[in-house]
Amino acid sequence: MLRMTQPQITIWSAALAGVLTLAAPAAAESPSAVVLMYHRFGENSIPSTNIRLEQLDAHIAYLKDGGFSVLPLADVVTALQAGSALPPKSVAITIDDAYASVAREAWPRFKRSGFPFTVFVATKAVDDRERGIMSWDQIRALADDGVGIGGHGHAHAHMPALSLEAVRADLATMNRRFVDELGAKPTLFAYPFGETGEIEKQFVREAGYVAAFGSNSGPVYGEADMFFLPRFALNENYGAMDRFKLVTNTLPLRAVDVRPRSSVLAVNPPIVSFRVVDGPELKQLSCFGPNGTRLPLSIGADRVTVSPGKAFPPGRSRVNCTVRAAGRWHWWGHEMIAGGVSEGVAVHPRHLTASDE
Ligand SMILES: [Zn+2]
């Protein structure tokens, strides 16, 4: 990864974090940013995916007044991939599923604030004119206004539950529908439900995408897997200002070489391990699993190893590792999918034979 030396940004960043010292500035780290994930706005009957309008207004006010740079998601991804500098406290805004409340509530507010954002669209719901989903006319109007449009599959399927043929077909149909309706296909993708395995990532890349997002928590960073980038989910429960302030001020815990390689588990419980590059002191590192349980971990010379001990329940489980250093939280979040039926689907048997080196 190309490293740019940007001493003025390092110093400015240190001053913002309240840790300016007379010591020589540390070598510039590769870029990082916080990516936010919303779904619905002011649809208060569905709190699990909704953000109340007064919460949204408070988020916008905080981003405006708090020294943040709200950037187009595509610019953040380009910087991550080029290793070029991003301003300190860079944030990108994403919205999944193209609900009608995006056009009605979020768009005018973000536009007034000068905040770019990206909408990840699952094309079948738009084709089917599903109630509460934007029309292609509305999506075209957003795109014409400079809003980023990203891919979110055609049928919004749990991709690890599909056969390989079905994964490929879903991506192809999505791309065709984007070309038909918008004249081009997007370059950024978000996995429906944040679920992916290794081969799904490869298929997304082969379908012409340059990066893809899950819904695991944590800031994005240059060393991260560009086809499983994290985002912080915001809904009514997770949208209160104390959490919003916490997540928007996080720095990455730069985990690399994460094992098991596929987040669709062939062995459950997994032994999760990773290396940390350019990391803070890890002595105080804590990792949490399903239901916020603290997980046993060991910090070796080379790798952090997290041993849940107890099998993860069927479906998605998250592991979040955090450590505080110099007044800032460093955060790495991972999401894994265990076999068994969850939300009416089970992972496809093809995963059970996957090698898990
Ligand atoms: Zn979705």
Residues whose N, C-alpha, C, O or C-beta is under 5 A from the ligand:
A	BS01	ZN	D96 D97 P192 F193
